[in-house]
Amino acid sequence: MVTIKRSFSVTAISDAQPLAASELAHACGAEIDWVMQLVDVGIVQTHGSTERPPQEWRFESAALQCALEARRLERDFGVGLDAAALIIDLEREVRRLKSLLNAQAIHAR
């Protein structure tokens, strides 16, 4: 019988303790240059100015979700970050419109 032990690392993300760019990169299995590209194409936004060095950038939890989605799109479908930005934007819009339709359906009852 083989016993497999797994260990997990958990990091809590909040507005009080946002992720550093290096932490965001690590969470996505990427380099900080990739995070810089995410910011350039608008997939994620930094807390504060992008005029500062990337090592000083901070990100909220929503940025982690978007970065992981971009990584998945790259891996699973081979899309570039420009295409990933468009896909993520369209997914957000579809969710927003569905939510609006559901809210109108509830009020129409």
Number of C-alpha atoms within 10 A of each C-alpha: 3 4 5 5 5 5 5 5 4 6 10 8 14 12 11 7 13 19 24 19 23 19 19 24 20 13 15 19 12 15 15 18 13 18 20 17 14 21 17 14 15 15 21 22 18 19 15 11 12 15 8 9 9 18 11 15 20 22 22 20 16 13 20 19 13 18 26 17 18 25 21 15 19 15 11 9 10 12 16 13 20 15 15 24 22 14 16 17 14 12 12 12 12 12 11 12 12 12 12 12 12 12 11 11 10 9 8 7 5
